[in-house]
């Protein structure tokens, strides 16, 4: 059995990736998130069989449950999409510690675990897509944990791509700019973010990602403004980049 696995599948980018992998030559799509009803509703819009797997990937027990499910079913994972994650915006010292730690774990460590657990079920021609961010490229004050966790994802994905290259398993990190999804509400966007240069839809990000995956790109970036910013921050002093960000947001 050849499958696709998509985490964070109940909304936003994860849901759009479900629709995208539904176009692949696979047998099933395993959709992972906490909200069972939303996962079950995906079947109505997909041509392949959708298998809801209700898990909270920030919990070690649920990661172990995913591992056990793979050991039982023994599928080939043709494509793994790690789209689960969330951010916490605002001053680090004023933020809830439990939320900060859960964000860091889900964005970085749970993603790492999903890759490690899934790899024994992958072979040449299969792919891993990890969700990074435009925040992957620099420290982000007032999104300190989110930016740091996404920087981890970018560097981890690049290193893993190199390790798996000779095995024919491709790894790509998606680093979008501002996207209109439920993520913004959870993160507290309206309270702390005052300047956004351009909004993108999750469907646009995923469409670009699937094109870049076909081209075997290691990093997928949608939009000339985002690409321009990425090039700039590579050369500008880190302090200047952080100061500019803080001025834009009124911090």
C-alpha positions as CSV (number, residue, x, y, z in Angstrom):
1,X,0.0,0.0,0.0
2,X,1.4,3.4,-1.0
3,X,0.2,6.3,1.1
4,X,0.7,10.0,1.7
5,X,0.9,11.3,5.3
6,X,-0.1,14.9,6.0
7,X,0.1,16.4,9.5
8,X,-1.8,19.5,10.5
9,X,-4.4,18.3,8.0
10,X,-7.5,19.8,9.6
11,X,-7.0,23.4,8.3
12,X,-4.8,25.9,6.5
13,X,-1.8,24.7,4.6
14,X,-2.1,21.2,5.8
15,X,-5.6,20.9,4.4
16,X,-4.4,22.3,1.1
17,X,-1.6,19.7,1.0
18,X,-4.2,17.0,1.4
19,X,-5.9,18.2,-1.8
20,X,-2.6,18.4,-3.6
21,X,-1.4,14.9,-2.7
22,X,-4.8,13.6,-3.7
23,X,-3.6,14.1,-7.3
24,X,-0.7,11.7,-6.7
25,X,-0.7,8.0,-7.6
26,X,-1.3,6.6,-4.1
27,X,-3.7,4.3,-2.4
28,X,-4.6,6.3,0.7
29,X,-4.0,9.6,2.4
30,X,-3.4,9.5,6.2
31,X,-4.5,12.8,7.6
32,X,-3.2,13.7,11.1
33,X,-4.6,16.3,13.4
34,X,-6.5,16.6,16.7
35,X,-10.0,17.5,15.3
36,X,-11.6,14.2,14.1
37,X,-14.7,15.9,12.5
38,X,-12.5,18.1,10.2
39,X,-10.4,15.1,9.2
40,X,-13.4,13.0,8.3
41,X,-14.9,15.9,6.2
42,X,-11.8,15.8,3.9
43,X,-13.1,12.6,2.4
44,X,-15.8,14.5,0.6
45,X,-13.3,16.5,-1.4
46,X,-10.8,13.7,-2.1
47,X,-10.8,11.0,-4.7
48,X,-8.5,8.7,-2.7
49,X,-9.5,7.0,0.6
50,X,-8.8,9.4,3.4
51,X,-7.8,7.8,6.7
52,X,-8.3,10.1,9.7
53,X,-5.5,9.6,12.4
54,X,-6.5,11.6,15.4
55,X,-3.3,12.5,17.2
56,X,-1.7,15.4,19.1
57,X,1.9,15.3,17.8
58,X,3.2,17.4,20.7
59,X,2.5,14.3,22.9
60,X,5.1,11.6,23.0
61,X,2.4,8.9,23.4
62,X,0.8,10.0,20.2
63,X,4.1,9.9,18.3
64,X,4.5,6.4,19.6
65,X,0.9,5.6,18.4
66,X,1.9,6.7,14.9
67,X,5.0,4.5,15.1
68,X,2.8,1.5,16.1
69,X,0.3,2.1,13.4
70,X,3.1,2.1,10.7
71,X,4.6,-1.1,12.2
72,X,1.1,-2.7,12.0
73,X,0.2,-1.6,8.4
74,X,3.7,-1.6,6.8
75,X,2.8,0.9,4.0
76,X,5.2,2.7,1.7
77,X,5.1,6.4,2.5
78,X,5.3,8.1,-0.9
79,X,5.1,11.6,0.5
80,X,5.3,12.9,4.1
81,X,4.1,16.5,4.7
82,X,4.9,17.9,8.1
83,X,2.5,20.9,8.2
84,X,1.5,20.8,11.9
85,X,2.7,23.7,14.0
86,X,1.7,27.0,15.7
87,X,3.3,30.2,16.9
88,X,3.1,32.5,19.9
89,X,3.4,36.2,19.2
90,X,4.3,38.7,21.8
91,X,6.9,39.4,24.4
92,X,8.7,36.2,25.5
93,X,8.6,37.2,29.2
94,X,4.9,37.8,29.1
95,X,4.0,34.6,27.2
96,X,2.6,31.4,28.7
97,X,5.5,29.0,29.2
98,X,3.5,25.9,28.4
99,X,2.4,27.3,25.1
100,X,5.9,28.4,24.2
101,X,7.3,24.9,24.9
102,X,4.5,23.2,23.1
103,X,5.1,25.4,20.1
104,X,8.8,24.7,20.1
105,X,8.2,21.0,20.4
106,X,5.5,20.7,17.7
107,X,7.3,22.9,15.2
108,X,10.7,21.3,15.6
109,X,11.0,18.2,17.7
110,X,7.7,16.5,16.7
111,X,8.6,17.2,13.0
112,X,11.9,15.6,13.6
113,X,10.3,12.5,15.2
114,X,7.8,12.2,12.3
115,X,10.7,12.1,9.8
116,X,12.6,9.5,11.8
117,X,9.6,7.3,12.4
118,X,8.5,7.5,8.7
119,X,11.9,7.0,7.0
120,X,12.0,3.2,7.3
121,X,8.8,3.1,5.2
122,X,10.2,5.3,2.4
123,X,12.4,4.4,-0.6
124,X,13.8,6.0,-3.8
125,X,11.3,8.4,-5.4
126,X,9.6,9.3,-2.2
127,X,9.6,12.8,-0.6
128,X,9.4,14.7,2.6
129,X,8.0,18.2,2.8
130,X,8.6,20.2,6.0
131,X,6.9,23.5,6.7
132,X,9.4,26.3,7.5
133,X,8.6,30.0,7.3
134,X,10.0,33.3,6.1
135,X,10.9,33.6,9.8
136,X,13.4,30.7,9.2
137,X,16.0,33.1,7.9
138,X,16.6,35.5,10.8
139,X,15.9,35.9,14.6
140,X,12.4,37.4,15.1
141,X,11.8,39.4,18.3
142,X,8.3,39.0,19.7
143,X,8.1,35.7,17.8
144,X,11.3,34.4,19.3
145,X,10.4,30.8,19.8
146,X,8.5,30.5,16.5
147,X,11.4,32.0,14.5
148,X,14.0,29.9,16.2
149,X,11.9,26.7,15.7
150,X,11.5,27.4,12.0
151,X,15.2,28.2,11.6
152,X,15.7,24.7,13.0
153,X,13.3,23.2,10.5
154,X,15.1,24.9,7.6
155,X,18.6,23.7,8.6
156,X,17.4,20.3,9.6
157,X,15.6,19.9,6.2
158,X,18.7,20.9,4.3
159,X,20.9,18.5,6.2
160,X,18.5,15.7,5.9
161,X,18.2,16.3,2.1
162,X,21.9,15.9,1.8
163,X,21.9,12.7,3.9
164,X,19.1,11.1,1.9
165,X,20.2,12.3,-1.6
166,X,22.0,9.1,-2.4
167,X,19.0,7.1,-1.3
168,X,16.8,8.9,-3.8
169,X,14.5,10.4,-1.1
170,X,13.9,14.1,-1.6
171,X,13.5,16.6,1.2
172,X,12.1,20.1,0.7
173,X,11.5,22.9,3.2
174,X,8.6,25.3,2.4
175,X,9.3,28.9,3.6
176,X,6.3,31.1,2.9
177,X,5.6,34.7,3.9
178,X,2.4,35.9,5.5
179,X,-0.5,33.4,4.9
180,X,-4.2,33.9,5.7
181,X,-5.0,30.9,7.9
182,X,-6.2,30.1,11.4
183,X,-2.6,30.2,12.5
184,X,-2.7,33.9,12.8
185,X,-5.6,33.8,15.2
186,X,-3.9,31.2,17.4
187,X,-0.7,33.1,17.4
188,X,-2.3,36.4,18.4
189,X,-1.5,38.1,15.1
190,X,-4.0,41.0,15.3
191,X,-2.7,42.1,18.8
192,X,1.0,42.3,17.9
193,X,1.5,42.5,14.1
194,X,0.9,45.9,12.6
195,X,2.7,45.7,9.2
196,X,2.3,43.0,6.6
197,X,3.8,43.6,3.1
198,X,1.7,41.0,1.3
199,X,-0.8,38.2,2.1
200,X,-0.8,34.9,0.3
201,X,-3.4,32.2,0.3
202,X,-2.5,28.7,1.6
203,X,-3.6,27.3,-1.8
204,X,-1.0,29.5,-3.5
205,X,1.8,28.3,-1.2
206,X,0.9,24.7,-1.8
207,X,0.6,25.1,-5.5
208,X,4.1,26.6,-5.6
209,X,5.5,23.9,-3.3
210,X,4.2,21.1,-5.5
211,X,5.8,22.7,-8.6
212,X,9.1,23.1,-6.7
213,X,8.9,19.5,-5.4
214,X,8.6,18.3,-9.0
215,X,11.8,20.3,-9.8
216,X,13.5,18.7,-6.8
217,X,14.1,22.1,-5.1
218,X,15.4,22.0,-1.6
219,X,13.6,25.2,-0.5
220,X,10.3,26.5,-1.8
221,X,9.5,30.2,-1.6
222,X,6.4,31.8,-3.1
223,X,6.5,35.4,-4.3
224,X,9.1,37.9,-5.4
225,X,8.8,40.1,-2.3
226,X,9.6,37.1,-0.1
227,X,12.5,36.0,-2.3
228,X,13.9,39.5,-2.3
229,X,13.7,39.7,1.5
230,X,15.5,36.3,1.9
231,X,18.3,37.5,-0.3
232,X,18.6,40.8,1.6
233,X,18.8,39.2,5.1
234,X,21.7,37.0,4.0
235,X,23.8,40.1,3.6
236,X,22.4,42.6,6.1
237,X,23.7,42.7,9.8
238,X,21.4,40.7,12.0
239,X,20.9,43.6,14.4
240,X,19.8,45.8,11.6
241,X,17.3,43.2,10.4
242,X,15.8,42.8,13.9
243,X,15.7,46.6,14.5
244,X,13.9,47.0,11.1
245,X,11.3,44.3,12.0
246,X,10.7,46.0,15.4
247,X,10.2,49.4,13.9
248,X,7.7,48.0,11.3
249,X,5.6,46.4,14.0
250,X,5.8,49.3,16.4
251,X,7.8,47.6,19.1
